[in-house]
């Protein structure tokens, strides 16, 4: 099922019982932002909607302020290869068929195979943070496992070439007797997909892990609670988008109206000050400060091509050495640390060599448009769904009432006794509101059928996943306390399905335990 609307992209795959199997959506602003920030994507599925048996997946990029930006969201009932294929194909269609240059995920085999099939030209990278985090649990059975962890980290992070990594890795296995460890053997076979030296010659916008996606999921928690319904999840996702867009607008305004002073007299630093956003210029300044710890030595030079060795002091007794080449004819500088290639920021080693060569201006190739504050980006002029005028007061009141009554309805439906308590309460409330209505405007009686919703497609929610307990910080009303006391008796489960209605990118859910609920809501918000 596809929703054809210029403001958003939405695709859905249903089970035979009309419950959701797969869903993907992205608003128009996200689709336009992909043009500028879709070169590297972090994708993660560790966030669970909790209430329903659906996993949330978010496509996250990095904007010019080094902020995470949402480029699509998905809900999945399972994490099989075919499900990921469907999802990635939907996402590619949404983004005009343009695959990103780099794609970061965790070590999910199904995801890896789906990416190979759907994006064969995209460089796939595993989250190194997840891998390194597993070291204690995978190797704690070995004697001296703390030393093993430290040495493995040294090999992974400090190898400056593929050959040196291979040598260091083999020495590491021999020194600690780990040659027969299957986990390490499998990691070595897949080294091209997670070891920095095998990947950092590609641009990654500074990302080496999926922590941006996971941080975005933590950001979701500000808007979504463990009891949020599927519809509330979709709505609050939209609010989350609005918050991220506001952060980008504020940063754009700061770049336009304020200036970060240069820390040195370098003309090169002034170049980046003029071109880059505040966030990226601060990164450049960090590299300029790092120059103070570098000692530059010319090794050889011929026909304008020079090879330097830059020693960087990282502690009182440790110096790391980096090979930097400089071509004065092509105005090209390259460092083996690959910081510029992977992050788009000139490293302190390269800056040291440029200073040694008395270069006053860097080539435009080193000032990436990707980080520029001067580019007018199309997505900032696109109106998002959360920018649209607020719904009319009557609809807002109805929505709030349904939201607040939902927990009570679902709780009461667990047994006939609880349902009876709720019926009596509704009858009393209805009588009180009808009396007030008659006193003010004359008696009128409304039913839930008066609430007219147009152009809505009915879909069944996935089965609810029962959670452990209820939120402790929620204050219960007198009615809810009555219900809570009644639960001490033996409960009889009543099977019920929650109906979910999707309209465009945002949906509205109604749960009527009994017809009188509609009467209460409709009469009250009049």
Residue pairs with C-beta under 8 A, 6 or more apart in sequence:
1 11
1 12
1 13
1 14
1 457
2 10
2 11
2 12
3 9
3 10
3 11
3 504
3 505
5 504
5 505
6 28
7 27
7 28
7 383
7 385
7 504
7 505
8 25
8 26
8 27
8 28
8 385
8 504
8 505
9 24
9 25
9 26
9 27
9 31
9 93
9 94
10 23
10 24
10 25
10 502
10 504
10 505
11 23
11 24
11 25
11 90
11 93
11 94
12 20
12 22
12 23
12 24
12 459
12 502
13 20
13 21
13 22
13 23
13 86
14 20
14 21
14 459
15 21
15 77
17 460
18 459
18 460
19 459
19 460
19 461
19 462
19 463
20 54
20 75
20 77
20 230
20 459
20 460
20 461
20 462
20 500
21 76
21 77
21 78
21 83
22 74
22 75
22 76
22 77
22 83
22 86
22 87
23 74
23 75
24 72
24 73
24 74
24 75
24 87
24 90
24 91
24 94
25 72
25 73
25 74
25 234
25 505
26 59
26 71
26 72
26 73
26 91
26 94
27 238
27 241
27 384
27 385
27 505
28 382
28 383
28 384
29 241
29 245
29 379
29 382
29 383
29 384
30 69
30 70
30 71
30 72
30 241
30 379
31 94
31 95
31 96
32 378
32 379
32 382
33 61
33 63
33 69
33 71
33 377
33 379
34 61
34 71
34 95
34 96
34 98
35 377
35 378
35 379
36 63
36 64
36 370
36 375
36 377
36 379
37 61
37 62
37 63
37 64
37 69
37 71
38 61
38 71
38 95
38 98
38 100
39 61
39 100
39 101
39 102
39 203
39 205
39 370
40 61
40 62
40 100
40 101
40 102
40 103
40 104
40 203
40 204
40 205
40 207
41 59
41 60
41 61
41 71
41 100
41 102
41 103
41 104
42 59
42 60
42 61
42 104
42 105
42 207
42 209
42 210
42 211
42 212
42 213
43 57
43 58
43 59
43 60
43 103
43 104
43 105
43 111
43 210
43 213
44 57
44 58
44 60
44 105
44 106
44 210
44 213
44 214
44 217
45 55
45 56
45 57
45 76
45 79
45 108
45 111
46 106
46 213
46 214
46 217
47 55
47 56
47 57
47 58
47 214
47 217
47 220
48 54
48 55
48 56
49 55
49 56
49 75
49 228
49 230
49 233
50 226
50 465
50 467
51 226
51 227
51 228
51 229
51 230
51 464
51 465
51 467
52 230
52 461
52 462
52 463
52 464
52 465
53 77
53 462
53 463
53 465
54 75
54 76
54 77
54 230
54 462
55 75
55 76
55 77
55 79
56 73
56 74
56 75
56 76
56 217
56 220
56 233
57 73
57 74
57 75
57 76
57 87
58 70
58 72
58 73
58 74
58 213
58 216
58 217
59 70
59 71
59 72
59 73
59 74
59 91
60 68
60 69
60 70
60 71
60 212
60 213
60 216
61 68
61 69
61 71
61 205
62 68
62 69
62 205
62 206
62 207
62 212
63 69
63 248
64 277
64 279
64 280
64 370
64 371
64 372
64 373
64 375
64 377
65 247
65 248
65 251
65 252
65 255
65 277
65 278
65 279
65 280
66 206
66 277
66 279
66 280
66 283
67 244
67 247
67 248
67 251
67 279
68 212
68 215
68 216
68 244
69 244
69 248
70 216
70 240
70 241
70 244
71 95
72 91
72 94
72 95
73 237
74 87
74 90
74 91
75 230
76 83
76 87
77 83
77 462
79 108
79 110
79 111
80 110
81 110
81 113
81 114
83 110
84 110
84 111
84 113
84 114
84 115
85 114
85 117
85 118
87 114
88 114
88 115
88 118
88 119
89 118
92 98
92 99
92 118
92 119
99 118
99 119
99 121
99 122
100 119
100 122
101 122
101 123
101 202
101 203
102 122
102 123
102 124
102 125
102 202
102 203
102 204
102 205
102 207
103 115
103 119
103 122
103 123
103 124
103 125
104 125
104 126
104 127
104 204
104 207
104 208
104 209
104 210
105 111
105 112
105 115
105 124
105 125
105 126
105 127
105 210
106 126
106 127
106 130
106 210
107 126
107 127
107 130
107 131
112 124
115 122
115 124
116 124
123 199
123 202
124 193
125 193
125 194
125 199
125 204
125 208
126 190
126 193
126 194
127 194
127 208
127 209
127 210
127 211
128 156
128 194
128 195
128 196
128 208
128 209
129 208
129 209
129 210
129 211
130 209
130 210
131 187
131 194
132 153
132 156
134 183
135 148
135 149
135 152
135 153
136 145
136 149
138 183
139 145
139 148
139 149
139 178
139 181
142 148
142 176
142 177
142 178
144 176
147 176
148 176
148 178
151 172
151 175
151 176
152 172
154 168
155 165
155 168
155 169
155 172
156 165
156 195
156 196
157 196
158 320
159 165
159 168
159 195
159 197
160 197
160 322
160 323
160 336
160 337
161 197
161 336
162 197
162 198
164 197
165 191
165 195
165 197
165 198
169 188
169 191
172 178
173 179
173 181
173 184
178 184
187 194
191 198
192 198
192 199
193 199
196 208
196 342
197 338
199 342
200 338
200 341
200 342
201 338
201 341
201 342
202 341
202 342
203 341
203 342
203 343
203 344
204 342
204 343
205 343
205 344
205 370
206 342
206 343
206 344
219 240
219 243
219 244
220 236
220 237
220 240
222 240
223 236
223 237
223 239
223 240
224 232
224 233
224 236
224 237
225 471
226 467
226 471
227 407
227 467
227 470
227 471
228 236
229 406
229 461
229 498
229 500
229 509
230 461
230 462
230 500
230 507
230 509
231 500
231 501
231 507
231 508
231 509
232 403
232 509
234 502
234 505
234 506
234 507
235 506
235 507
238 384
238 385
238 386
238 505
238 506
239 386
241 384
241 386
242 384
242 386
242 387
245 384
248 380
249 380
251 277
251 278
251 279
252 373
252 380
254 278
255 277
255 278
255 373
256 373
258 278
259 273
260 273
260 278
260 281
260 282
260 285
262 269
262 270
262 273
262 285
263 269
263 285
263 288
263 289
264 288
266 288
266 355
267 360
267 361
268 351
268 354
268 359
268 360
268 361
268 362
269 284
269 285
269 288
271 361
271 362
271 367
272 280
272 281
272 284
272 367
273 281
275 367
275 371
275 372
275 373
275 374
276 284
276 367
276 371
276 372
276 373
277 371
277 372
277 373
278 373
280 345
280 371
283 343
283 345
284 345
284 346
287 339
287 345
287 346
287 347
287 348
287 351
288 348
288 351
289 348
290 312
290 347
290 348
291 348
291 351
291 352
291 355
293 312
293 313
293 314
293 348
294 310
294 311
294 312
294 313
294 348
294 349
294 352
295 310
295 311
295 312
295 313
295 319
296 308
296 309
296 310
296 324
296 352
296 353
296 355
296 356
297 308
297 309
297 310
297 311
298 306
298 307
298 308
298 356
299 307
299 308
299 309
300 306
300 307
301 307
303 329
304 327
304 328
304 329
305 325
305 326
305 327
305 328
305 329
306 325
306 326
306 327
306 328
306 353
306 357
307 323
307 324
307 325
308 323
308 324
308 325
308 326
308 353
308 356
309 321
309 322
309 323
309 324
310 321
310 322
310 323
310 324
310 335
310 349
310 352
310 353
311 319
311 320
311 321
311 322
312 319
312 320
312 321
312 322
312 348
312 349
313 319
314 320
322 335
322 336
322 337
322 349
323 335
323 336
324 333
324 334
324 335
324 336
324 349
324 350
324 352
324 353
325 333
325 334
326 332
326 333
326 334
326 353
326 354
326 357
327 333
328 357
331 359
331 362
331 363
332 363
332 365
333 346
333 350
333 353
333 354
333 366
334 340
334 350
335 347
335 349
335 350
335 353
337 347
337 349
339 345
339 346
339 347
339 350
340 346
340 347
340 350
340 366
344 368
344 370
344 371
346 354
346 362
346 366
354 362
369 375
385 504
385 505
385 506
390 396
391 399
394 525
394 526
397 524
397 525
398 451
398 521
398 522
398 525
399 508
401 520
401 521
401 524
401 525
402 509
402 510
402 511
402 521
405 511
405 517
405 520
405 521
406 509
406 511
408 422
408 479
408 480
408 483
409 422
409 511
409 512
409 513
409 517
410 498
410 511
411 418
411 480
411 483
412 418
412 419
412 421
412 422
412 483
412 513
413 419
413 494
413 496
413 513
414 487
414 491
414 492
414 493
414 494
415 486
415 487
415 489
415 491
415 492
415 493
415 494
416 492
416 494
417 486
417 489
418 483
418 486
418 487
418 491
419 494
419 513
419 514
421 479
421 482
421 483
421 486
422 479
422 483
422 513
422 514
423 514
423 516
425 479
425 482
426 514
426 516
426 517
426 519
426 520
427 516
429 520
430 516
430 519
430 520
430 523
433 520
433 523
433 524
434 443
434 445
434 523
437 443
437 444
437 523
437 526
444 523
444 526
445 519
445 523
446 519
446 522
446 523
446 526
447 515
447 518
447 519
447 522
448 512
448 515
448 517
448 518
448 519
448 521
448 522
449 518
450 522
451 510
451 518
451 521
451 522
453 501
453 503
453 508
455 503
456 501
456 502
456 503
456 508
457 501
457 502
457 503
458 499
458 500
458 501
459 499
459 500
459 501
459 502
460 497
460 499
460 500
461 497
461 498
461 499
461 500
464 498
476 484
498 509
498 511
499 509
499 510
499 511
500 507
500 509
501 507
501 508
501 509
501 510
511 517
512 518
